[in-house]
Amino acid sequence: MNIEYLKDNGTEIAVISSDEKLIVDTQSALDLAMTAKYETGATKIVINKSAVCEEFFILSSGVAGEILQKFINYHVKIAIYGDYSQYISKPLKDFIYESNNGNNFFFVSTKEEAIQKLTETQ
């Protein structure tokens, strides 16, 4: 795992890259958030979709809800970038749409878009 620290318009962001799955359950997500905060001071995280387990994108598993609730509790905002075109689930598409119109979680195509979304939020 590699953590890159960015400061853009006064916003501190941890950009995390990894060849392995980093978010596989609630505890691993919380560990990742706390590691990023400890190493960079940032509570805004950018991560590639490939570092997130596929169960996260199956809403009926409950994994996404549990993880995002933890992030809310710990005041962590996250932008996950990657290709979402493979998903045909209407509930997931609706979830992504609603998340992208909120202030805490974003699902975008590129790392640059992810950084921009987190820079725009308070």
N, C-alpha and C positions, 0 to 999 in steps of 0.2 A: 504494500500500500504506500502510495506517495501522497503527501498533503502539500499543496501549494497555497501560499497565503497571498491574497490580493486585497488591495485597498483601492476602491473605486468610488469617487465622489464621497469620501468619508465612510463608505460602507465596507466593513471587513468581511471577507468571504474566504472560506476554505474550499479549495477545488481539489477533490479527491479522485485519484485514479488508482485502478487495481486490475490485475489480471484474474483475480478470484472474486467470488461472491462475498461481499462484505455485509450486506443486509439480508439475513436469512430468517430472522425472527425478531421479536421485540427487544430482547436483550442485546443482540448484536447491533441493532440500530441505535440503541441507547449508548452502547459502548463506543460506537463510531462517532456519535454526536459529542460525547464527552472527551474523546481523544482529540477531535478537531478543536474543541473549545480550549482544552488544556494546551495543545501545541501552538495554536494560532490566536486564541482569544475570540475567534469568530463563532457566532451562533447562526450564521447563514452558510449552507453547504450546497455545493454543486457536485453532482456525482453522475457517472455514466449508468445508463439503464442496465448494462451488462453486469454491473456489480450488485444488482438487486435480484433476489430470487424470483422465479416465475410465479410462485404462490401469491406474491404481493399483488399481481395483476389479475388474480382470480378473486374477485370481491367476496364471493361466498365463503372463502377460506377464513376471512376475518383478519388476515395478516395485515393488510393495508390499514384497516381501521385502528387496530391495536398500536401499530407503529406510529401512525400520524397523531394519535392521541398522546403518546409519550412525547413526541416532538412538541406538541402544543403545550403540554405540562411543563416542559423544560425550556420553552421559548426559543425553539429551534425552527428555522425556516429552511426548506430544502427545495432544490430544483433538480429534477432528474431529466437528463437529456438522452435522446436516442430515437429509434424508429418505433412508432406505435401502430403502424399501418397493418400489422399482422393481426391485431385484435379486432374481433367482430362483435364482441359483447356490447350491447346497447348500454347496460348499466355501467360498464367500465368507461365507455365513451362519454356518458353523462357525467361520471365522476371526474374524469380528466377535464372536461369542459368547465364544470363547477369549480374545481381546484384552480384552474388557470384564471378564473375570474375572481378569486379570493386574494388573500394576502400572505398565505403561509406555505402552500405547496404548489409546485409548478411542474408540468410535464411538457417539455419542449423538444425540438429536434436537435439543436446544437448547443455546444458548451457556451458559445457567445450569447445565445438567446437566454440561457440559464443565468449567466452572470448579469445580463441586462435586467431580467425579471427581478432578481434579488436586489439589485441596485435601486430599482424603482420603488421597492416596498420599504416601509418604515420599520 
